[in-house]
Amino acid sequence: MPLWVLAMGVRNWPEDWQIRLIQLLAVPGLMVAFYLLLYHNGNLIDACTASSWDDCGKVSGPDAPYSSIGPIPVALIGLVGYAVIFLLTWLKDWWLLLDDYSPELIVGLTGFAFLFSLGLTALELFVINAICRFCLVSAAIITIMFVLAISYLRSFSGEAIGEAAD
Amino acid sequence: MAKGSEDAPVTIVEVSDYGCNHCKNFNVETAGLIEDLYVKPGQVKWVVMPYALGPQTAPAATAALCAAEQDRFFEYHRRLFDTQGDPDFMSAASFRQVAEDSGLDLEAFNACLQDNDYNNTVQENIMAATALGVNSTPTFFVNDMMIRGNQPLTSFQQQINAIVGVSDGG
């Protein structure tokens, strides 16, 4: 349990607090990905702005060259990714086998998502020469999730070692 | 650059950037409908103001003005949006290709491009649009009413009908 939690006097803080936070973060993640999917499909009216650096149209618009991987919109990949992360963190409470492997699975999933986001952000900065603030919000959510997942894996491994020693 | 009746009760000014995908979408999805429903019957005069959000797209606006010299502005305008997404769509070679496809006199067009005849006009358009509060594209002025973004046909219809209704009644 983190010291700041103890300092706040929070009692009964769940041992897998990192997983709960990841689950919580998946909700705004889903919302951002859904917004970007609507944007990609042209369901949201928008305009190009004078600032060349903040333009979701160039990044995720219907005609943006890097907004799809083949026929699959990147935003849809994000939406599915967040949904899988949310389901995994929820199902692990009910499915013991999943619970046993959940630290590795969540680190793997969020790690892949982190690398994917890193690649997309690099594309925005160095190839497209424009950024979409919603993509950056998604990248920030994924980064926090990945850090939390590593923290969970470390605490889980520590518990396992402790149990083995006992 | 204008088309439609000089006596039309409604004037719509379109401020577009040739590198803007929303401007392209508007021209593909809505501009033709407005032309058929309102410009051809004489209710709307359509004016396009070649504009650029930044220096990268200013040459395209200049090229469009070169096409206007040969009275082929609207043909060139539409075709220029079609090239959006091509890797070299902001190059002189691409502008010339669009000119050829639009049936322009290439010699005259090339001379106009090389002489940068309309650089100042584009800059004046940018300053005029900025003074009117334009900071994104597409932006439209339906008479005095500003409409921002790639709006659907119904948004224009509401404005046009309101103006025409007032004109008829008054």
Contacts between the chains, C-beta under 8 A, distances in Angstrom:
chain1	res1	chain2	res2	distance
A	42	B	25	6.8
A	45	B	149	4.9
A	45	B	150	5.7
A	45	B	151	6.2
A	45	B	152	7.5
A	46	B	22	6.0
A	46	B	149	5.9
A	46	B	150	6.9
A	47	B	20	7.6
A	47	B	22	5.3
A	47	B	136	4.0
A	47	B	137	6.0
A	47	B	138	6.5
A	47	B	139	7.3
A	47	B	148	5.8
A	47	B	149	4.1
A	47	B	150	6.7
A	48	B	17	6.1
A	48	B	19	7.6
A	48	B	20	3.6
A	48	B	21	7.0
A	48	B	22	5.5
A	48	B	23	7.0
A	48	B	53	6.0
A	48	B	136	6.1
A	48	B	137	5.0
A	49	B	53	7.3
A	49	B	135	6.8
A	49	B	136	4.8
A	50	B	53	5.0
A	50	B	54	7.1
A	50	B	135	5.1
A	50	B	136	6.7
A	52	B	53	7.2
A	52	B	54	5.2
A	52	B	56	7.2
A	57	B	20	7.2
A	57	B	21	4.9
A	57	B	22	5.9
A	58	B	21	7.3
A	61	B	21	4.8
A	61	B	22	7.6
A	62	B	21	7.1
A	62	B	25	7.2
A	63	B	21	4.6
A	63	B	24	6.9
A	63	B	25	7.7
A	63	B	84	6.6
A	63	B	85	5.6
A	64	B	21	7.1
A	65	B	85	6.3
